[in-house]
Amino acid sequence: MGDTTNKDEVPSYPEEVPVTAPEVQVPADNSESSHPGQVYDPVFGWIDTGNTTYDVVDSDGDINKQIGTMGE
């Protein structure tokens, strides 16, 4: 490229590079039968299910403050 302030000079551009299509990827077997005992979460993928534990908490305190822990 030359002087960008010269109105008489025709701009030159680099040669275009041909774009090639990406390789086709074969999707993995994502059926439920290939993941027994698991459920699909769009963020985390296939996750194991299990027993859930929880505690009932009754508090008159500030709702914006942590009063317990989630999970183990």
mmJSON file of the N, C-alpha and C atoms, coordinates in Angstrom:
{"data_MODEL":{"atom_site":{
"group_PDB":["ATOM","ATOM","ATOM","ATOM","ATOM","ATOM","ATOM","ATOM","ATOM","ATOM","ATOM","ATOM","ATOM","ATOM","ATOM","ATOM","ATOM","ATOM","ATOM","ATOM","ATOM","ATOM","ATOM","ATOM","ATOM","ATOM","ATOM","ATOM","ATOM","ATOM","ATOM","ATOM","ATOM","ATOM","ATOM","ATOM","ATOM","ATOM","ATOM","ATOM","ATOM","ATOM","ATOM","ATOM","ATOM","ATOM","ATOM","ATOM","ATOM","ATOM","ATOM","ATOM","ATOM","ATOM","ATOM","ATOM","ATOM","ATOM","ATOM","ATOM","ATOM","ATOM","ATOM","ATOM","ATOM","ATOM","ATOM","ATOM","ATOM","ATOM","ATOM","ATOM","ATOM","ATOM","ATOM","ATOM","ATOM","ATOM","ATOM","ATOM","ATOM","ATOM","ATOM","ATOM","ATOM","ATOM","ATOM","ATOM","ATOM","ATOM","ATOM","ATOM","ATOM","ATOM","ATOM","ATOM","ATOM","ATOM","ATOM","ATOM","ATOM","ATOM","ATOM","ATOM","ATOM","ATOM","ATOM","ATOM","ATOM","ATOM","ATOM","ATOM","ATOM","ATOM","ATOM","ATOM","ATOM","ATOM","ATOM","ATOM","ATOM","ATOM","ATOM","ATOM","ATOM","ATOM","ATOM","ATOM","ATOM","ATOM","ATOM","ATOM","ATOM","ATOM","ATOM","ATOM","ATOM","ATOM","ATOM","ATOM","ATOM","ATOM","ATOM","ATOM","ATOM","ATOM","ATOM","ATOM","ATOM","ATOM","ATOM","ATOM","ATOM","ATOM","ATOM","ATOM","ATOM","ATOM","ATOM","ATOM","ATOM","ATOM","ATOM","ATOM","ATOM","ATOM","ATOM","ATOM","ATOM","ATOM","ATOM","ATOM","ATOM","ATOM","ATOM","ATOM","ATOM","ATOM","ATOM","ATOM","ATOM","ATOM","ATOM","ATOM","ATOM","ATOM","ATOM","ATOM","ATOM","ATOM","ATOM","ATOM","ATOM","ATOM","ATOM","ATOM","ATOM","ATOM","ATOM","ATOM","ATOM","ATOM","ATOM","ATOM","ATOM","ATOM","ATOM","ATOM","ATOM","ATOM","ATOM","ATOM","ATOM","ATOM","ATOM","ATOM"],
"id":[1,2,3,4,5,6,7,8,9,10,11,12,13,14,15,16,17,18,19,20,21,22,23,24,25,26,27,28,29,30,31,32,33,34,35,36,37,38,39,40,41,42,43,44,45,46,47,48,49,50,51,52,53,54,55,56,57,58,59,60,61,62,63,64,65,66,67,68,69,70,71,72,73,74,75,76,77,78,79,80,81,82,83,84,85,86,87,88,89,90,91,92,93,94,95,96,97,98,99,100,101,102,103,104,105,106,107,108,109,110,111,112,113,114,115,116,117,118,119,120,121,122,123,124,125,126,127,128,129,130,131,132,133,134,135,136,137,138,139,140,141,142,143,144,145,146,147,148,149,150,151,152,153,154,155,156,157,158,159,160,161,162,163,164,165,166,167,168,169,170,171,172,173,174,175,176,177,178,179,180,181,182,183,184,185,186,187,188,189,190,191,192,193,194,195,196,197,198,199,200,201,202,203,204,205,206,207,208,209,210,211,212,213,214,215,216],
"type_symbol":["N","C","C","N","C","C","N","C","C","N","C","C","N","C","C","N","C","C","N","C","C","N","C","C","N","C","C","N","C","C","N","C","C","N","C","C","N","C","C","N","C","C","N","C","C","N","C","C","N","C","C","N","C","C","N","C","C","N","C","C","N","C","C","N","C","C","N","C","C","N","C","C","N","C","C","N","C","C","N","C","C","N","C","C","N","C","C","N","C","C","N","C","C","N","C","C","N","C","C","N","C","C","N","C","C","N","C","C","N","C","C","N","C","C","N","C","C","N","C","C","N","C","C","N","C","C","N","C","C","N","C","C","N","C","C","N","C","C","N","C","C","N","C","C","N","C","C","N","C","C","N","C","C","N","C","C","N","C","C","N","C","C","N","C","C","N","C","C","N","C","C","N","C","C","N","C","C","N","C","C","N","C","C","N","C","C","N","C","C","N","C","C","N","C","C","N","C","C","N","C","C","N","C","C","N","C","C","N","C","C","N","C","C","N","C","C"],
"label_atom_id":["N","CA","C","N","CA","C","N","CA","C","N","CA","C","N","CA","C","N","CA","C","N","CA","C","N","CA","C","N","CA","C","N","CA","C","N","CA","C","N","CA","C","N","CA","C","N","CA","C","N","CA","C","N","CA","C","N","CA","C","N","CA","C","N","CA","C","N","CA","C","N","CA","C","N","CA","C","N","CA","C","N","CA","C","N","CA","C","N","CA","C","N","CA","C","N","CA","C","N","CA","C","N","CA","C","N","CA","C","N","CA","C","N","CA","C","N","CA","C","N","CA","C","N","CA","C","N","CA","C","N","CA","C","N","CA","C","N","CA","C","N","CA","C","N","CA","C","N","CA","C","N","CA","C","N","CA","C","N","CA","C","N","CA","C","N","CA","C","N","CA","C","N","CA","C","N","CA","C","N","CA","C","N","CA","C","N","CA","C","N","CA","C","N","CA","C","N","CA","C","N","CA","C","N","CA","C","N","CA","C","N","CA","C","N","CA","C","N","CA","C","N","CA","C","N","CA","C","N","CA","C","N","CA","C","N","CA","C","N","CA","C","N","CA","C","N","CA","C","N","CA","C"],
"label_alt_id":[null,null,null,null,null,null,null,null,null,null,null,null,null,null,null,null,null,null,null,null,null,null,null,null,null,null,null,null,null,null,null,null,null,null,null,null,null,null,null,null,null,null,null,null,null,null,null,null,null,null,null,null,null,null,null,null,null,null,null,null,null,null,null,null,null,null,null,null,null,null,null,null,null,null,null,null,null,null,null,null,null,null,null,null,null,null,null,null,null,null,null,null,null,null,null,null,null,null,null,null,null,null,null,null,null,null,null,null,null,null,null,null,null,null,null,null,null,null,null,null,null,null,null,null,null,null,null,null,null,null,null,null,null,null,null,null,null,null,null,null,null,null,null,null,null,null,null,null,null,null,null,null,null,null,null,null,null,null,null,null,null,null,null,null,null,null,null,null,null,null,null,null,null,null,null,null,null,null,null,null,null,null,null,null,null,null,null,null,null,null,null,null,null,null,null,null,null,null,null,null,null,null,null,null,null,null,null,null,null,null,null,null,null,null,null,null],
"label_comp_id":["MET","MET","MET","GLY","GLY","GLY","ASP","ASP","ASP","THR","THR","THR","THR","THR","THR","ASN","ASN","ASN","LYS","LYS","LYS","ASP","ASP","ASP","GLU","GLU","GLU","VAL","VAL","VAL","PRO","PRO","PRO","SER","SER","SER","TYR","TYR","TYR","PRO","PRO","PRO","GLU","GLU","GLU","GLU","GLU","GLU","VAL","VAL","VAL","PRO","PRO","PRO","VAL","VAL","VAL","THR","THR","THR","ALA","ALA","ALA","PRO","PRO","PRO","GLU","GLU","GLU","VAL","VAL","VAL","GLN","GLN","GLN","VAL","VAL","VAL","PRO","PRO","PRO","ALA","ALA","ALA","ASP","ASP","ASP","ASN","ASN","ASN","SER","SER","SER","GLU","GLU","GLU","SER","SER","SER","SER","SER","SER","HIS","HIS","HIS","PRO","PRO","PRO","GLY","GLY","GLY","GLN","GLN","GLN","VAL","VAL","VAL","TYR","TYR","TYR","ASP","ASP","ASP","PRO","PRO","PRO","VAL","VAL","VAL","PHE","PHE","PHE","GLY","GLY","GLY","TRP","TRP","TRP","ILE","ILE","ILE","ASP","ASP","ASP","THR","THR","THR","GLY","GLY","GLY","ASN","ASN","ASN","THR","THR","THR","THR","THR","THR","TYR","TYR","TYR","ASP","ASP","ASP","VAL","VAL","VAL","VAL","VAL","VAL","ASP","ASP","ASP","SER","SER","SER","ASP","ASP","ASP","GLY","GLY","GLY","ASP","ASP","ASP","ILE","ILE","ILE","ASN","ASN","ASN","LYS","LYS","LYS","GLN","GLN","GLN","ILE","ILE","ILE","GLY","GLY","GLY","THR","THR","THR","MET","MET","MET","GLY","GLY","GLY","GLU","GLU","GLU"],
"label_asym_id":["A","A","A","A","A","A","A","A","A","A","A","A","A","A","A","A","A","A","A","A","A","A","A","A","A","A","A","A","A","A","A","A","A","A","A","A","A","A","A","A","A","A","A","A","A","A","A","A","A","A","A","A","A","A","A","A","A","A","A","A","A","A","A","A","A","A","A","A","A","A","A","A","A","A","A","A","A","A","A","A","A","A","A","A","A","A","A","A","A","A","A","A","A","A","A","A","A","A","A","A","A","A","A","A","A","A","A","A","A","A","A","A","A","A","A","A","A","A","A","A","A","A","A","A","A","A","A","A","A","A","A","A","A","A","A","A","A","A","A","A","A","A","A","A","A","A","A","A","A","A","A","A","A","A","A","A","A","A","A","A","A","A","A","A","A","A","A","A","A","A","A","A","A","A","A","A","A","A","A","A","A","A","A","A","A","A","A","A","A","A","A","A","A","A","A","A","A","A","A","A","A","A","A","A","A","A","A","A","A","A","A","A","A","A","A","A"],
"label_entity_id":["1","1","1","1","1","1","1","1","1","1","1","1","1","1","1","1","1","1","1","1","1","1","1","1","1","1","1","1","1","1","1","1","1","1","1","1","1","1","1","1","1","1","1","1","1","1","1","1","1","1","1","1","1","1","1","1","1","1","1","1","1","1","1","1","1","1","1","1","1","1","1","1","1","1","1","1","1","1","1","1","1","1","1","1","1","1","1","1","1","1","1","1","1","1","1","1","1","1","1","1","1","1","1","1","1","1","1","1","1","1","1","1","1","1","1","1","1","1","1","1","1","1","1","1","1","1","1","1","1","1","1","1","1","1","1","1","1","1","1","1","1","1","1","1","1","1","1","1","1","1","1","1","1","1","1","1","1","1","1","1","1","1","1","1","1","1","1","1","1","1","1","1","1","1","1","1","1","1","1","1","1","1","1","1","1","1","1","1","1","1","1","1","1","1","1","1","1","1","1","1","1","1","1","1","1","1","1","1","1","1","1","1","1","1","1","1"],
"label_seq_id":[1,1,1,2,2,2,3,3,3,4,4,4,5,5,5,6,6,6,7,7,7,8,8,8,9,9,9,10,10,10,11,11,11,12,12,12,13,13,13,14,14,14,15,15,15,16,16,16,17,17,17,18,18,18,19,19,19,20,20,20,21,21,21,22,22,22,23,23,23,24,24,24,25,25,25,26,26,26,27,27,27,28,28,28,29,29,29,30,30,30,31,31,31,32,32,32,33,33,33,34,34,34,35,35,35,36,36,36,37,37,37,38,38,38,39,39,39,40,40,40,41,41,41,42,42,42,43,43,43,44,44,44,45,45,45,46,46,46,47,47,47,48,48,48,49,49,49,50,50,50,51,51,51,52,52,52,53,53,53,54,54,54,55,55,55,56,56,56,57,57,57,58,58,58,59,59,59,60,60,60,61,61,61,62,62,62,63,63,63,64,64,64,65,65,65,66,66,66,67,67,67,68,68,68,69,69,69,70,70,70,71,71,71,72,72,72],
"pdbx_PDB_ins_code":[null,null,null,null,null,null,null,null,null,null,null,null,null,null,null,null,null,null,null,null,null,null,null,null,null,null,null,null,null,null,null,null,null,null,null,null,null,null,null,null,null,null,null,null,null,null,null,null,null,null,null,null,null,null,null,null,null,null,null,null,null,null,null,null,null,null,null,null,null,null,null,null,null,null,null,null,null,null,null,null,null,null,null,null,null,null,null,null,null,null,null,null,null,null,null,null,null,null,null,null,null,null,null,null,null,null,null,null,null,null,null,null,null,null,null,null,null,null,null,null,null,null,null,null,null,null,null,null,null,null,null,null,null,null,null,null,null,null,null,null,null,null,null,null,null,null,null,null,null,null,null,null,null,null,null,null,null,null,null,null,null,null,null,null,null,null,null,null,null,null,null,null,null,null,null,null,null,null,null,null,null,null,null,null,null,null,null,null,null,null,null,null,null,null,null,null,null,null,null,null,null,null,null,null,null,null,null,null,null,null,null,null,null,null,null,null],
"Cartn_x":[0.85,0.0,0.886,0.401,1.184,0.652,0.823,0.409,-1.122,-1.762,-3.223,-3.799,-2.935,-3.428,-3.377,-2.764,-2.654,-3.923,-4.783,-6.051,-5.867,-4.706,-4.471,-3.965,-3.512,-2.972,-4.1,-4.13,-5.143,-4.707,-5.624,-5.221,-4.978,-4.057,-3.778,-4.128,-4.654,-5.081,-4.349,-4.113,-3.441,-4.351,-3.726,-4.468,-5.445,-6.629,-7.591,-7.155,-7.289,-6.96,-8.259,-8.265,-9.504,-9.927,-11.22,-11.769,-12.16,-11.689,-12.039,-13.066,-13.951,-14.981,-14.344,-14.852,-14.302,-14.658,-13.847,-14.095,-15.399,-16.128,-17.379,-17.066,-17.638,-17.411,-18.612,-18.339,-19.41,-19.831,-21.13,-21.562,-21.449,-21.142,-21.047,-22.447,-22.527,-23.808,-24.273,-25.213,-25.691,-27.074,-27.443,-28.752,-28.712,-29.883,-29.944,-29.471,-29.622,-29.199,-27.68,-26.954,-25.498,-24.991,-25.913,-25.556,-26.523,-26.478,-27.436,-27.221,-28.312,-28.233,-27.802,-27.704,-27.292,-28.39,-28.345,-29.254,-28.409,-28.963,-28.21,-28.545,-27.528,-27.662,-26.957,-27.63,-26.999,-25.717,-25.533,-24.327,-23.222,-23.568,-22.563,-22.44,-23.366,-23.318,-23.988,-23.522,-24.095,-23.599,-24.534,-24.167,-24.826,-24.167,-24.707,-25.795,-26.839,-27.891,-27.623,-28.154,-27.938,-28.949,-28.798,-29.7,-29.44,-30.503,-30.409,-30.592,-29.735,-29.884,-30.147,-31.025,-31.338,-31.785,-31.736,-32.211,-33.227,-34.294,-35.284,-34.755,-34.697,-34.154,-35.239,-35.471,-36.451,-35.709,-35.657,-34.875,-35.598,-35.536,-36.078,-34.974,-33.787,-32.644,-32.7,-31.656,-31.537,-31.491,-32.403,-32.459,-31.27,-30.511,-29.358,-28.064,-28.151,-26.959,-27.032,-25.898,-25.843,-26.152,-27.07,-27.435,-27.148,-26.608,-26.304,-25.42,-25.242,-24.448,-25.306,-24.975,-25.688,-24.874,-25.505,-24.828,-23.741,-23.083,-21.983,-20.774],
"Cartn_y":[-1.17,0.0,1.221,2.199,3.419,4.529,5.728,6.916,7.003,7.061,7.098,8.49,9.498,10.855,11.26,10.438,10.746,10.257,11.194,10.849,10.284,10.506,10.023,8.58,8.064,6.711,5.698,4.688,3.639,2.679,2.336,1.43,0.019,-0.652,-2.043,-2.914,-4.094,-5.005,-6.336,-7.024,-8.321,-9.333,-10.367,-11.396,-12.091,-12.446,-13.145,-14.592,-15.046,-16.417,-17.22,-18.322,-19.092,-19.692,-19.686,-20.224,-21.666,-22.546,-23.956,-24.323,-25.232,-25.67,-26.504,-26.37,-27.181,-28.649,-29.518,-30.948,-31.299,-32.225,-32.658,-33.589,-33.267,-34.089,-34.995,-36.241,-37.197,-37.031,-36.761,-36.565,-37.857,-37.705,-38.855,-39.374,-40.607,-41.195,-40.557,-39.634,-38.914,-39.351,-40.58,-41.058,-41.432,-41.482,-41.82,-43.242,-44.127,-45.509,-45.635,-44.654,-44.703,-44.052,-43.467,-42.812,-43.278,-44.556,-45.044,-44.372,-43.974,-43.363,-41.915,-41.317,-39.925,-39.096,-37.801,-36.861,-35.816,-35.257,-34.277,-32.866,-32.104,-30.695,-29.918,-28.921,-28.211,-27.466,-27.141,-26.432,-27.41,-28.442,-29.349,-30.652,-30.926,-32.175,-33.291,-34.529,-35.683,-35.715,-35.746,-35.764,-36.953,-37.469,-38.581,-38.057,-38.84,-38.481,-39.223,-38.705,-39.338,-38.82,-39.259,-38.821,-37.361,-36.651,-35.246,-35.118,-34.353,-34.096,-32.614,-32.324,-30.928,-30.776,-29.551,-29.225,-28.107,-28.217,-27.144,-26.104,-24.876,-23.805,-22.761,-22.417,-21.385,-20.299,-19.126,-18.069,-16.746,-15.945,-14.589,-13.582,-14.068,-13.197,-12.507,-11.816,-11.086,-12.09,-11.957,-12.913,-12.771,-11.708,-11.491,-12.054,-12.722,-13.287,-14.798,-15.42,-16.868,-17.468,-18.437,-19.064,-20.548,-21.06,-22.481,-22.748,-24.017,-24.377,-25.184,-25.093,-25.854,-27.088,-28.25,-29.476,-29.87,-30.918,-31.382,-31.666],
"Cartn_z":[0.0,0.0,0.0,-0.619,-0.744,0.134,-0.337,0.378,0.361,1.51,1.575,1.353,1.285,1.071,-0.402,-1.283,-2.696,-3.398,-3.835,-4.465,-5.869,-6.491,-7.849,-7.876,-6.746,-6.716,-6.493,-7.349,-7.233,-6.136,-5.195,-4.114,-4.627,-3.995,-4.354,-3.151,-3.456,-2.402,-2.553,-1.438,-1.535,-2.24,-2.808,-3.507,-2.566,-3.084,-2.253,-2.057,-0.83,-0.503,-0.602,-1.359,-1.479,-0.143,0.105,1.343,1.099,1.959,1.822,2.884,2.548,3.486,4.591,5.822,6.909,6.708,7.301,7.191,7.898,7.329,7.923,9.083,10.245,11.421,11.632,11.909,12.168,13.624,13.864,15.251,16.057,17.32,18.215,18.511,18.958,19.312,20.618,20.519,21.696,22.118,21.816,22.229,23.707,24.312,25.728,25.985,24.982,25.183,25.286,24.763,24.866,26.147,26.94,28.206,29.297,29.68,30.685,32.037,32.665,33.991,33.969,32.794,32.697,32.037,32.278,31.616,30.908,29.836,29.049,29.498,29.803,30.127,29.03,28.407,27.289,27.661,28.918,29.343,29.732,30.513,31.053,30.278,29.358,28.608,29.392,29.209,29.89,31.328,32.292,33.707,34.387,35.423,36.203,37.128,37.259,38.203,39.505,40.571,41.866,42.866,44.098,45.158,45.487,45.747,46.117,47.613,48.246,49.672,49.87,50.805,51.065,52.508,53.002,54.339,54.217,54.97,55.018,55.994,55.568,56.395,56.597,57.815,58.138,58.895,58.336,58.955,58.806,59.842,59.787,59.498,59.146,58.916,57.556,57.251,55.989,54.831,53.865,52.76,51.82,51.93,51.06,51.637,52.785,53.395,53.34,53.143,53.068,54.434,54.437,55.7,55.684,54.608,54.536,53.339,53.019,51.866,50.902,49.63,48.617,48.274,48.318,47.912,48.884,48.494,49.338,48.507],
"occupancy":[1.0,1.0,1.0,1.0,1.0,1.0,1.0,1.0,1.0,1.0,1.0,1.0,1.0,1.0,1.0,1.0,1.0,1.0,1.0,1.0,1.0,1.0,1.0,1.0,1.0,1.0,1.0,1.0,1.0,1.0,1.0,1.0,1.0,1.0,1.0,1.0,1.0,1.0,1.0,1.0,1.0,1.0,1.0,1.0,1.0,1.0,1.0,1.0,1.0,1.0,1.0,1.0,1.0,1.0,1.0,1.0,1.0,1.0,1.0,1.0,1.0,1.0,1.0,1.0,1.0,1.0,1.0,1.0,1.0,1.0,1.0,1.0,1.0,1.0,1.0,1.0,1.0,1.0,1.0,1.0,1.0,1.0,1.0,1.0,1.0,1.0,1.0,1.0,1.0,1.0,1.0,1.0,1.0,1.0,1.0,1.0,1.0,1.0,1.0,1.0,1.0,1.0,1.0,1.0,1.0,1.0,1.0,1.0,1.0,1.0,1.0,1.0,1.0,1.0,1.0,1.0,1.0,1.0,1.0,1.0,1.0,1.0,1.0,1.0,1.0,1.0,1.0,1.0,1.0,1.0,1.0,1.0,1.0,1.0,1.0,1.0,1.0,1.0,1.0,1.0,1.0,1.0,1.0,1.0,1.0,1.0,1.0,1.0,1.0,1.0,1.0,1.0,1.0,1.0,1.0,1.0,1.0,1.0,1.0,1.0,1.0,1.0,1.0,1.0,1.0,1.0,1.0,1.0,1.0,1.0,1.0,1.0,1.0,1.0,1.0,1.0,1.0,1.0,1.0,1.0,1.0,1.0,1.0,1.0,1.0,1.0,1.0,1.0,1.0,1.0,1.0,1.0,1.0,1.0,1.0,1.0,1.0,1.0,1.0,1.0,1.0,1.0,1.0,1.0,1.0,1.0,1.0,1.0,1.0,1.0,1.0,1.0,1.0,1.0,1.0,1.0],
"B_iso_or_equiv":[0.0,0.0,0.0,0.0,0.0,0.0,0.0,0.0,0.0,0.0,0.0,0.0,0.0,0.0,0.0,0.0,0.0,0.0,0.0,0.0,0.0,0.0,0.0,0.0,0.0,0.0,0.0,0.0,0.0,0.0,0.0,0.0,0.0,0.0,0.0,0.0,0.0,0.0,0.0,0.0,0.0,0.0,0.0,0.0,0.0,0.0,0.0,0.0,0.0,0.0,0.0,0.0,0.0,0.0,0.0,0.0,0.0,0.0,0.0,0.0,0.0,0.0,0.0,0.0,0.0,0.0,0.0,0.0,0.0,0.0,0.0,0.0,0.0,0.0,0.0,0.0,0.0,0.0,0.0,0.0,0.0,0.0,0.0,0.0,0.0,0.0,0.0,0.0,0.0,0.0,0.0,0.0,0.0,0.0,0.0,0.0,0.0,0.0,0.0,0.0,0.0,0.0,0.0,0.0,0.0,0.0,0.0,0.0,0.0,0.0,0.0,0.0,0.0,0.0,0.0,0.0,0.0,0.0,0.0,0.0,0.0,0.0,0.0,0.0,0.0,0.0,0.0,0.0,0.0,0.0,0.0,0.0,0.0,0.0,0.0,0.0,0.0,0.0,0.0,0.0,0.0,0.0,0.0,0.0,0.0,0.0,0.0,0.0,0.0,0.0,0.0,0.0,0.0,0.0,0.0,0.0,0.0,0.0,0.0,0.0,0.0,0.0,0.0,0.0,0.0,0.0,0.0,0.0,0.0,0.0,0.0,0.0,0.0,0.0,0.0,0.0,0.0,0.0,0.0,0.0,0.0,0.0,0.0,0.0,0.0,0.0,0.0,0.0,0.0,0.0,0.0,0.0,0.0,0.0,0.0,0.0,0.0,0.0,0.0,0.0,0.0,0.0,0.0,0.0,0.0,0.0,0.0,0.0,0.0,0.0,0.0,0.0,0.0,0.0,0.0,0.0],
"pdbx_formal_charge":[null,null,null,null,null,null,null,null,null,null,null,null,null,null,null,null,null,null,null,null,null,null,null,null,null,null,null,null,null,null,null,null,null,null,null,null,null,null,null,null,null,null,null,null,null,null,null,null,null,null,null,null,null,null,null,null,null,null,null,null,null,null,null,null,null,null,null,null,null,null,null,null,null,null,null,null,null,null,null,null,null,null,null,null,null,null,null,null,null,null,null,null,null,null,null,null,null,null,null,null,null,null,null,null,null,null,null,null,null,null,null,null,null,null,null,null,null,null,null,null,null,null,null,null,null,null,null,null,null,null,null,null,null,null,null,null,null,null,null,null,null,null,null,null,null,null,null,null,null,null,null,null,null,null,null,null,null,null,null,null,null,null,null,null,null,null,null,null,null,null,null,null,null,null,null,null,null,null,null,null,null,null,null,null,null,null,null,null,null,null,null,null,null,null,null,null,null,null,null,null,null,null,null,null,null,null,null,null,null,null,null,null,null,null,null,null],
"auth_seq_id":[1,1,1,2,2,2,3,3,3,4,4,4,5,5,5,6,6,6,7,7,7,8,8,8,9,9,9,10,10,10,11,11,11,12,12,12,13,13,13,14,14,14,15,15,15,16,16,16,17,17,17,18,18,18,19,19,19,20,20,20,21,21,21,22,22,22,23,23,23,24,24,24,25,25,25,26,26,26,27,27,27,28,28,28,29,29,29,30,30,30,31,31,31,32,32,32,33,33,33,34,34,34,35,35,35,36,36,36,37,37,37,38,38,38,39,39,39,40,40,40,41,41,41,42,42,42,43,43,43,44,44,44,45,45,45,46,46,46,47,47,47,48,48,48,49,49,49,50,50,50,51,51,51,52,52,52,53,53,53,54,54,54,55,55,55,56,56,56,57,57,57,58,58,58,59,59,59,60,60,60,61,61,61,62,62,62,63,63,63,64,64,64,65,65,65,66,66,66,67,67,67,68,68,68,69,69,69,70,70,70,71,71,71,72,72,72],
"auth_comp_id":["MET","MET","MET","GLY","GLY","GLY","ASP","ASP","ASP","THR","THR","THR","THR","THR","THR","ASN","ASN","ASN","LYS","LYS","LYS","ASP","ASP","ASP","GLU","GLU","GLU","VAL","VAL","VAL","PRO","PRO","PRO","SER","SER","SER","TYR","TYR","TYR","PRO","PRO","PRO","GLU","GLU","GLU","GLU","GLU","GLU","VAL","VAL","VAL","PRO","PRO","PRO","VAL","VAL","VAL","THR","THR","THR","ALA","ALA","ALA","PRO","PRO","PRO","GLU","GLU","GLU","VAL","VAL","VAL","GLN","GLN","GLN","VAL","VAL","VAL","PRO","PRO","PRO","ALA","ALA","ALA","ASP","ASP","ASP","ASN","ASN","ASN","SER","SER","SER","GLU","GLU","GLU","SER","SER","SER","SER","SER","SER","HIS","HIS","HIS","PRO","PRO","PRO","GLY","GLY","GLY","GLN","GLN","GLN","VAL","VAL","VAL","TYR","TYR","TYR","ASP","ASP","ASP","PRO","PRO","PRO","VAL","VAL","VAL","PHE","PHE","PHE","GLY","GLY","GLY","TRP","TRP","TRP","ILE","ILE","ILE","ASP","ASP","ASP","THR","THR","THR","GLY","GLY","GLY","ASN","ASN","ASN","THR","THR","THR","THR","THR","THR","TYR","TYR","TYR","ASP","ASP","ASP","VAL","VAL","VAL","VAL","VAL","VAL","ASP","ASP","ASP","SER","SER","SER","ASP","ASP","ASP","GLY","GLY","GLY","ASP","ASP","ASP","ILE","ILE","ILE","ASN","ASN","ASN","LYS","LYS","LYS","GLN","GLN","GLN","ILE","ILE","ILE","GLY","GLY","GLY","THR","THR","THR","MET","MET","MET","GLY","GLY","GLY","GLU","GLU","GLU"],
"auth_asym_id":["A","A","A","A","A","A","A","A","A","A","A","A","A","A","A","A","A","A","A","A","A","A","A","A","A","A","A","A","A","A","A","A","A","A","A","A","A","A","A","A","A","A","A","A","A","A","A","A","A","A","A","A","A","A","A","A","A","A","A","A","A","A","A","A","A","A","A","A","A","A","A","A","A","A","A","A","A","A","A","A","A","A","A","A","A","A","A","A","A","A","A","A","A","A","A","A","A","A","A","A","A","A","A","A","A","A","A","A","A","A","A","A","A","A","A","A","A","A","A","A","A","A","A","A","A","A","A","A","A","A","A","A","A","A","A","A","A","A","A","A","A","A","A","A","A","A","A","A","A","A","A","A","A","A","A","A","A","A","A","A","A","A","A","A","A","A","A","A","A","A","A","A","A","A","A","A","A","A","A","A","A","A","A","A","A","A","A","A","A","A","A","A","A","A","A","A","A","A","A","A","A","A","A","A","A","A","A","A","A","A","A","A","A","A","A","A"],
"auth_atom_id":["N","CA","C","N","CA","C","N","CA","C","N","CA","C","N","CA","C","N","CA","C","N","CA","C","N","CA","C","N","CA","C","N","CA","C","N","CA","C","N","CA","C","N","CA","C","N","CA","C","N","CA","C","N","CA","C","N","CA","C","N","CA","C","N","CA","C","N","CA","C","N","CA","C","N","CA","C","N","CA","C","N","CA","C","N","CA","C","N","CA","C","N","CA","C","N","CA","C","N","CA","C","N","CA","C","N","CA","C","N","CA","C","N","CA","C","N","CA","C","N","CA","C","N","CA","C","N","CA","C","N","CA","C","N","CA","C","N","CA","C","N","CA","C","N","CA","C","N","CA","C","N","CA","C","N","CA","C","N","CA","C","N","CA","C","N","CA","C","N","CA","C","N","CA","C","N","CA","C","N","CA","C","N","CA","C","N","CA","C","N","CA","C","N","CA","C","N","CA","C","N","CA","C","N","CA","C","N","CA","C","N","CA","C","N","CA","C","N","CA","C","N","CA","C","N","CA","C","N","CA","C","N","CA","C","N","CA","C","N","CA","C","N","CA","C","N","CA","C","N","CA","C"],
"pdbx_PDB_model_num":[1,1,1,1,1,1,1,1,1,1,1,1,1,1,1,1,1,1,1,1,1,1,1,1,1,1,1,1,1,1,1,1,1,1,1,1,1,1,1,1,1,1,1,1,1,1,1,1,1,1,1,1,1,1,1,1,1,1,1,1,1,1,1,1,1,1,1,1,1,1,1,1,1,1,1,1,1,1,1,1,1,1,1,1,1,1,1,1,1,1,1,1,1,1,1,1,1,1,1,1,1,1,1,1,1,1,1,1,1,1,1,1,1,1,1,1,1,1,1,1,1,1,1,1,1,1,1,1,1,1,1,1,1,1,1,1,1,1,1,1,1,1,1,1,1,1,1,1,1,1,1,1,1,1,1,1,1,1,1,1,1,1,1,1,1,1,1,1,1,1,1,1,1,1,1,1,1,1,1,1,1,1,1,1,1,1,1,1,1,1,1,1,1,1,1,1,1,1,1,1,1,1,1,1,1,1,1,1,1,1,1,1,1,1,1,1]
}}}
